[in-house]
Amino acid sequence: MGRSASATRTTKETSIEVTLELDGSGRTDVQTPLPFLTHMVEQIARHGLFDLTVRASGDVEIDGHHTTEDLGLVLGQCVAKALGDKAGIVRYGWATLPMDEARATCTLDLSGRQHFVWEVDLPRGAKLGTWDVELAPVFFDAFARGAACNLHVVLHRGEILHHIVEICFKALARALRDAVRIEPRASGVPSTKGTLVD
């Protein structure tokens, strides 16, 4: 159906280029200077069945905050742009997924209004590879701002930090996959207001 978009963001701190195809097959070509972040963004594409190309660079010699935040923001902007006026989409998506001992739920509403809730207790100062774990909610919050969506992430249980973070990203992927899906029985925008973009 050709629901695709590209977006860029260039500042003194980062350079981000993203191309997204919503009706893809999960193909990825993701390059960031933070290997764990690369792995997480690949999860979004793979489990969301999106085709995704990312070129991200940033001032990771300071830390990974700017690169993580700006990538989340631009990816969200691509989702919003690819959806256009959102006519015919399901709009809501949710997923509760396990990864070994960890289990998390992501719920979202492509409402045109940004709101972010993060109920995931992460240890301060922890790292996964070179990536600061505290940047997980930074990415999700930036995505919610870029996509202009309600986004709630809740951790039910988990012990292994890698699993906890990864299942949150996978749950986002599956929730987003459902929310952007075209509902063949629907006509127009899924809102009594008649718009989801203002």
BAFI-3210 file (N, C-alpha, C; in Angstrom, 3 decimals, decimal comma, padded with zeros to 6 digits):
// residues 198
n [1|2|3|4|5|6|7|8|9|10|11|12|13|14|15|16|17|18|19|20|21|22|23|24|25|26|27|28|29|30|31|32|33|34|35|36|37|38|39|40|41|42|43|44|45|46|47|48|49|50|51|52|53|54|55|56|57|58|59|60|61|62|63|64|65|66|67|68|69|70|71|72|73|74|75|76|77|78|79|80|81|82|83|84|85|86|87|88|89|90|91|92|93|94|95|96|97|98|99|100|101|102|103|104|105|106|107|108|109|110|111|112|113|114|115|116|117|118|119|120|121|122|123|124|125|126|127|128|129|130|131|132|133|134|135|136|137|138|139|140|141|142|143|144|145|146|147|148|149|150|151|152|153|154|155|156|157|158|159|160|161|162|163|164|165|166|167|168|169|170|171|172|173|174|175|176|177|178|179|180|181|182|183|184|185|186|187|188|189|190|191|192|193|194|195|196|197|198]
n.u [000,818|002,171|002,719|004,869|007,716|010,219|012,606|014,694|017,045|019,229|021,609|023,916|024,592|023,686|023,148|020,580|018,982|016,137|014,276|011,161|008,938|005,727|004,170|005,777|008,179|009,804|012,447|015,706|018,123|020,113|022,122|023,878|025,916|025,812|025,760|023,843|021,544|021,146|020,477|018,030|016,385|016,295|014,704|012,191|011,534|011,668|009,749|007,550|007,059|007,997|009,770|012,933|015,324|018,143|020,362|022,421|024,260|026,212|027,093|028,435|030,701|030,334|027,876|025,267|022,832|021,777|021,797|020,165|017,703|017,114|016,944|014,708|012,771|012,801|012,142|009,536|008,365|008,490|006,652|004,246|004,165|004,065|001,561|-000,194|-003,368|-004,475|-006,690|-008,769|-007,134|-006,485|-005,843|-005,593|-003,334|-001,983|000,132|001,159|004,003|006,260|009,663|011,620|012,147|011,074|008,354|006,292|004,043|002,854|000,884|-000,808|-002,063|-002,755|-003,363|-002,856|-002,191|000,303|001,322|003,005|003,704|005,644|006,240|008,439|010,871|014,135|017,593|019,731|022,571|023,301|024,507|024,083|026,151|027,637|025,624|023,596|021,283|019,274|018,452|016,418|013,622|013,897|014,145|011,584|009,842|010,583|009,864|007,068|006,516|007,342|005,645|003,239|001,514|-000,336|001,410|002,044|004,021|004,533|006,140|005,800|007,179|010,572|014,050|016,572|018,424|018,884|016,822|014,574|014,652|014,684|012,246|010,436|010,857|010,155|007,478|006,481|006,862|005,020|002,590|002,471|002,446|-000,153|-001,704|-001,262|-002,385|-004,536|-007,994|-010,321|-013,099|-013,565|-014,249|-012,969|-011,558|-010,599|-012,138|-014,455|-014,181|-013,351|-010,782|-007,337|-004,994|-004,588]
n.v [-001,202|001,088|002,707|004,656|006,476|009,002|010,600|013,135|014,350|016,774|017,995|019,814|017,810|015,304|013,196|011,992|009,678|008,214|005,716|004,323|001,656|000,816|-001,381|-003,721|-006,411|-006,858|-006,328|-005,065|-002,444|-001,195|001,171|002,343|004,087|002,681|-000,435|-002,030|-000,441|-000,441|-003,154|-003,212|-001,473|-002,871|-004,969|-003,750|-003,360|-006,008|-007,496|-005,940|-006,127|-004,184|-002,484|-001,122|001,405|002,813|005,403|006,546|008,811|010,274|012,216|010,206|009,988|011,622|010,724|008,268|009,542|011,705|010,579|008,314|009,493|011,225|009,413|007,868|009,899|010,655|008,229|007,909|010,156|009,342|007,226|008,637|010,262|008,359|007,279|009,264|010,727|008,842|007,380|004,558|002,959|000,687|001,919|001,525|-000,447|-003,306|-005,372|-008,155|-009,716|-012,488|-013,036|-015,421|-015,296|-012,774|-010,443|-008,210|-005,477|-003,518|-000,801|001,186|004,186|005,666|008,502|011,138|012,678|013,214|011,173|009,652|006,793|005,056|002,197|000,655|-000,622|000,186|-000,407|002,185|003,497|001,168|-000,768|-002,028|-003,534|-000,866|000,849|002,938|001,797|003,357|004,888|003,677|004,452|007,045|006,737|005,602|007,624|009,728|008,562|008,466|011,208|011,922|010,337|011,224|009,906|008,043|006,169|003,443|001,558|-001,343|-003,293|-006,580|-008,658|-009,718|-010,537|-010,668|-008,178|-007,592|-009,082|-007,793|-005,169|-005,744|-007,110|-005,099|-003,461|-005,310|-005,703|-003,160|-003,196|-005,210|-004,162|-001,782|-002,802|-003,903|-001,580|000,076|-001,324|-001,807|-001,716|-003,540|-003,267|-000,733|002,739|005,885|008,090|006,721|008,042|009,944|012,640|013,119|013,568|012,752|014,044|016,630]
n.w [000,000|000,112|002,362|003,489|004,768|005,153|007,235|008,617|011,015|012,000|014,115|016,231|017,870|016,959|014,052|012,258|010,199|008,894|007,258|006,668|006,116|006,538|005,743|005,481|005,630|007,736|007,198|007,847|008,071|009,983|011,460|014,109|016,546|018,865|019,861|021,356|021,262|018,496|018,175|019,595|018,097|015,737|016,627|016,789|014,087|013,105|014,587|014,292|011,649|009,884|007,318|007,635|007,581|009,024|009,726|012,010|013,907|016,535|019,484|021,143|022,595|024,712|025,980|025,449|025,306|023,646|021,059|021,376|022,172|019,984|017,865|018,641|018,497|015,725|014,502|015,506|014,275|011,617|011,650|012,161|009,873|007,795|008,250|007,508|007,214|008,805|008,143|008,212|009,835|012,595|014,999|017,887|019,837|021,482|023,477|025,318|026,226|026,709|027,676|028,347|031,728|031,970|031,551|029,820|029,110|026,461|025,584|023,212|021,655|018,729|018,732|018,081|020,169|022,516|025,144|027,800|029,684|031,972|033,558|034,613|036,456|036,570|037,193|038,365|036,708|035,416|032,627|029,302|027,355|025,811|026,293|028,229|030,516|031,618|029,526|028,169|028,800|027,824|025,041|024,443|025,323|023,607|021,166|021,508|021,537|018,929|017,313|018,184|020,084|022,566|024,909|026,832|028,994|030,791|033,161|034,182|035,408|035,940|035,792|034,546|033,136|030,405|029,192|030,281|029,198|026,448|026,007|026,387|024,139|022,134|022,751|022,204|019,421|018,568|019,486|018,019|015,448|015,342|015,764|013,532|011,532|008,722|008,927|007,342|007,494|008,303|007,692|006,847|009,359|012,501|014,744|016,625|016,407|013,873|013,051|013,550|013,618|014,466]
ca.u [000,000|003,051|002,708|006,275|008,143|011,610|012,787|016,053|017,263|020,650|021,937|025,318|024,777|023,380|022,650|019,687|018,223|015,293|013,285|010,265|007,819|004,857|003,663|006,972|008,332|010,754|013,829|016,368|019,484|020,203|023,481|024,044|027,181|025,525|025,310|022,613|020,448|020,934|019,767|016,654|015,639|016,050|013,562|010,958|011,237|011,470|008,502|006,465|007,003|008,293|011,079|013,507|016,713|018,560|021,741|022,463|025,544|026,029|028,186|028,462|031,855|029,763|027,120|024,344|021,512|021,285|021,571|018,992|016,496|016,810|016,506|013,321|011,937|012,697|011,375|008,133|007,929|008,272|005,383|003,161|004,166|003,629|000,131|-000,994|-004,535|-004,817|-007,958|-008,844|-006,264|-007,078|-005,538|-005,136|-002,583|-001,456|000,780|001,849|004,914|007,283|011,006|012,091|011,538|010,549|007,070|005,938|002,908|002,852|-000,385|-000,670|-003,176|-002,250|-004,435|-002,467|-001,844|001,430|001,338|003,902|003,732|006,701|006,205|009,507|011,912|015,457|018,649|020,513|023,987|023,552|024,760|024,035|027,222|028,026|024,377|023,051|019,936|018,331|018,024|015,249|012,450|014,193|013,782|010,139|009,210|010,835|009,019|005,697|006,439|007,429|004,463|002,051|000,664|-000,320|002,258|002,208|004,838|004,466|006,856|005,117|008,217|011,816|015,268|017,735|018,236|018,773|015,478|013,603|014,649|014,351|010,839|009,704|010,945|009,376|006,062|006,172|006,772|003,777|001,471|002,460|002,026|-001,613|-002,328|-001,175|-003,032|-005,761|-009,194|-011,100|-014,497|-013,655|-014,151|-012,617|-010,641|-011,200|-012,379|-015,691|-013,812|-013,121|-009,368|-006,375|-003,719|-004,499]
ca.v [000,000|002,237|003,595|004,800|007,834|009,239|011,820|013,374|015,363|017,069|019,035|019,761|016,628|014,048|013,155|010,837|009,470|007,027|005,402|003,319|001,121|000,152|-002,638|-004,425|-007,810|-006,931|-006,133|-003,979|-001,996|-000,228|001,485|003,361|003,871|001,993|-001,756|-002,521|000,342|-001,011|-004,427|-002,937|-000,891|-003,999|-005,721|-003,054|-003,670|-007,445|-007,982|-005,115|-006,369|-002,947|-002,375|000,028|001,779|003,838|005,868|007,421|009,103|011,280|012,505|009,136|010,168|012,216|009,530|007,872|010,146|012,464|009,673|007,499|010,325|011,721|008,290|007,599|010,987|010,589|007,027|008,248|011,076|008,543|006,513|009,602|010,695|007,240|007,051|010,318|011,149|007,676|006,783|003,110|002,178|000,175|003,001|001,011|-001,691|-003,734|-006,685|-008,656|-010,717|-013,018|-013,403|-016,236|-014,947|-011,407|-010,252|-006,790|-005,068|-002,200|-000,385|002,493|004,791|006,630|009,474|012,511|013,329|012,537|010,922|008,522|006,203|004,040|001,501|-000,336|-000,260|-000,157|000,034|003,342|003,258|-000,101|-000,713|-003,211|-003,150|000,534|001,627|003,156|001,235|004,427|005,524|002,992|005,325|008,211|006,345|005,423|008,942|010,455|007,942|008,916|012,601|011,963|009,707|011,857|008,812|007,580|004,981|002,948|000,345|-001,873|-004,547|-007,438|-009,366|-009,882|-010,580|-010,416|-006,829|-007,673|-009,560|-006,774|-004,091|-006,248|-007,450|-003,832|-003,078|-006,255|-005,426|-001,971|-003,618|-005,938|-003,238|-000,863|-003,604|-003,974|-000,262|000,670|-002,217|-001,329|-002,485|-003,508|-002,906|000,666|003,800|007,160|008,162|006,084|009,003|010,705|014,014|013,206|013,762|012,296|014,676|017,981]
ca.w [000,000|000,009|003,529|003,829|005,083|005,522|008,016|009,085|012,052|012,106|015,090|016,618|018,709|016,279|012,677|012,211|008,969|009,028|006,237|007,241|005,339|007,507|005,207|005,052|006,035|008,833|006,740|008,563|007,807|011,081|011,887|015,141|017,243|020,128|019,401|021,975|020,683|017,159|018,373|020,007|016,979|014,838|017,169|016,417|012,688|012,881|015,178|013,782|010,205|009,188|006,687|008,325|007,361|009,971|009,801|013,174|014,539|017,568|020,412|022,130|023,471|025,925|026,357|024,395|025,494|022,492|019,935|021,704|022,156|018,644|017,042|019,011|017,982|014,262|014,175|015,750|013,221|010,409|011,809|011,971|008,475|006,961|008,482|006,890|008,001|009,635|007,731|008,087|010,720|013,831|015,942|019,177|019,820|022,780|023,457|026,500|025,693|027,605|027,217|029,460|033,022|031,919|030,867|029,775|028,291|025,834|025,000|022,577|020,942|017,749|018,939|017,770|021,435|023,170|026,590|028,017|031,022|032,051|034,831|034,504|037,426|036,056|038,112|037,937|036,470|034,733|031,195|028,464|026,451|026,037|026,346|029,571|030,602|031,938|028,283|027,610|028,778|026,985|023,679|024,332|025,452|022,364|020,142|021,733|021,089|017,477|016,721|018,780|020,531|023,951|024,982|028,196|029,085|032,155|033,394|035,153|036,153|035,206|036,593|033,695|032,611|028,947|028,870|030,676|028,209|025,115|025,861|026,251|022,729|021,335|022,998|021,396|018,021|018,302|019,674|016,888|014,284|015,349|015,715|012,194|010,571|008,083|009,243|006,097|007,726|008,722|006,694|007,452|010,496|013,678|015,820|016,479|016,083|012,443|012,757|014,554|013,299|015,044]
c.u [000,858|003,012|004,136|006,587|009,626|011,669|014,237|016,037|018,773|020,846|023,442|025,634|024,600|023,069|021,863|018,960|017,459|014,378|012,486|009,192|006,951|004,410|004,812|006,976|009,349|012,198|014,447|017,749|019,730|021,654|023,442|025,399|027,033|024,944|024,023|021,404|020,132|020,103|018,306|015,815|015,367|014,872|012,246|010,564|010,881|010,108|007,301|006,184|007,106|009,642|011,691|014,975|017,044|020,039|021,787|023,889|025,309|027,210|028,257|029,720|031,449|028,936|026,101|023,009|020,987|020,948|020,323|017,713|016,129|016,384|015,065|012,371|011,727|011,934|009,882|007,576|007,662|006,964|004,220|003,046|003,647|002,135|-000,750|-002,154|-005,089|-006,158|-007,818|-007,978|-007,028|-006,953|-004,979|-004,333|-002,078|-000,853|001,381|002,687|005,868|008,630|011,676|011,399|010,866|009,233|006,694|004,744|003,165|001,466|-000,183|-001,927|-002,588|-003,247|-004,133|-002,109|-000,730|001,179|002,127|003,873|004,730|006,683|007,173|010,635|013,262|016,527|019,435|021,973|024,316|023,758|024,488|024,989|027,670|026,821|023,863|021,598|018,901|017,842|016,820|014,010|012,664|013,791|012,265|009,403|009,386|010,000|007,580|005,508|006,441|006,187|003,171|001,045|000,687|000,472|002,480|003,010|004,881|005,239|006,135|006,113|009,469|013,008|016,506|017,509|018,090|017,361|014,430|013,510|014,185|012,878|009,973|009,721|010,117|007,879|005,619|005,981|005,438|002,547|001,347|002,016|000,505|-002,251|-002,312|-001,901|-004,304|-006,903|-010,132|-012,559|-014,683|-013,621|-013,840|-011,673|-011,305|-011,313|-013,686|-015,426|-013,608|-011,686|-008,534|-005,015|-003,581|-004,570]
c.v [001,262|003,194|003,714|006,255|007,851|010,544|011,911|014,417|015,544|018,236|018,987|018,504|015,307|014,284|011,857|010,819|008,156|006,921|004,203|002,944|000,320|-001,228|-003,451|-005,868|-007,975|-006,798|-004,927|-003,702|-000,843|-000,054|002,631|003,112|003,121|000,615|-002,254|-001,747|-000,160|-002,281|-004,194|-002,368|-001,959|-004,843|-005,080|-003,402|-005,138|-007,916|-007,126|-005,362|-005,059|-003,092|-001,063|000,194|002,938|004,124|006,897|007,590|010,205|011,343|011,471|009,161|010,888|011,157|009,266|008,569|010,812|011,561|008,824|008,306|010,748|010,604|007,913|008,629|010,862|009,340|007,273|009,176|010,336|007,768|007,460|010,019|009,594|006,972|008,113|010,741|010,030|007,044|005,274|002,306|001,689|001,211|002,507|-000,275|-002,026|-005,120|-006,955|-009,834|-011,215|-013,113|-014,109|-015,795|-013,575|-011,363|-008,780|-006,577|-003,684|-001,953|000,979|002,882|005,851|007,784|010,862|013,313|012,527|012,392|009,637|008,098|005,051|003,442|000,320|000,129|-000,754|000,355|001,209|002,935|001,977|000,125|-002,067|-002,930|-001,739|001,436|001,716|002,698|002,309|005,166|004,823|003,889|006,600|007,919|006,280|006,760|009,748|009,884|008,427|010,367|012,687|011,419|010,358|010,786|008,696|006,280|004,626|001,651|-000,090|-003,189|-005,338|-008,203|-009,441|-009,828|-010,212|-009,113|-006,811|-008,081|-008,490|-005,679|-004,602|-006,558|-006,203|-003,365|-004,014|-006,028|-004,175|-002,363|-004,279|-005,062|-002,291|-001,576|-003,696|-002,603|000,341|-000,164|-001,582|-002,278|-002,428|-003,117|-001,429|001,597|005,100|007,003|007,560|007,027|009,726|012,183|014,199|013,452|013,216|012,945|016,082|017,941]
c.w [000,000|001,168|004,047|004,110|005,369|006,299|008,456|010,183|012,196|013,062|015,335|017,430|017,958|014,804|012,526|010,876|009,107|007,816|006,720|006,237|006,290|007,029|004,622|005,501|007,158|008,418|007,433|007,996|008,777|011,489|012,890|015,795|018,562|019,803|020,061|021,466|019,280|017,253|018,741|018,875|015,917|015,316|016,769|014,994|012,499|013,384|014,820|012,312|009,421|008,488|007,153|007,972|008,290|009,782|010,925|013,652|015,563|018,509|021,534|022,984|024,760|026,638|025,263|024,411|024,230|021,315|020,166|021,585|020,738|017,704|017,364|018,429|016,474|013,824|014,395|014,692|011,922|010,486|011,536|010,509|007,552|007,093|007,846|007,770|008,878|009,285|007,617|009,033|011,945|014,949|017,261|018,992|021,199|022,634|024,821|026,043|026,774|026,907|028,386|030,751|033,024|031,146|030,946|028,861|027,733|025,269|024,369|021,823|020,019|017,639|018,415|018,997|022,102|024,657|026,807|029,474|031,002|033,445|034,761|035,418|036,930|037,005|037,537|037,745|035,737|033,241|030,566|027,313|026,796|026,267|027,775|029,609|030,901|030,691|027,643|027,644|027,972|025,540|023,523|024,420|024,175|021,221|020,280|021,292|019,569|016,792|017,180|019,202|022,050|023,974|026,445|028,148|030,547|032,208|034,477|036,016|035,297|036,146|035,780|032,950|031,090|028,541|029,171|029,616|026,852|024,975|025,805|024,798|021,846|021,527|022,250|019,938|017,717|018,503|018,491|015,612|014,197|015,139|014,317|011,137|010,010|008,437|008,032|006,293|008,031|007,521|007,424|008,623|011,729|014,877|015,564|016,190|014,587|012,061|013,902|014,323|013,859|016,559]
res [m|g|r|s|a|s|a|t|r|t|t|k|e|t|s|i|e|v|t|l|e|l|d|g|s|g|r|t|d|v|q|t|p|l|p|f|l|t|h|m|v|e|q|i|a|r|h|g|l|f|d|l|t|v|r|a|s|g|d|v|e|i|d|g|h|h|t|t|e|d|l|g|l|v|l|g|q|c|v|a|k|a|l|g|d|k|a|g|i|v|r|y|g|w|a|t|l|p|m|d|e|a|r|a|t|c|t|l|d|l|s|g|r|q|h|f|v|w|e|v|d|l|p|r|g|a|k|l|g|t|w|d|v|e|l|a|p|v|f|f|d|a|f|a|r|g|a|a|c|n|l|h|v|v|l|h|r|g|e|i|l|h|h|i|v|e|i|c|f|k|a|l|a|r|a|l|r|d|a|v|r|i|e|p|r|a|s|g|v|p|s|t|k|g|t|l|v|d]
***
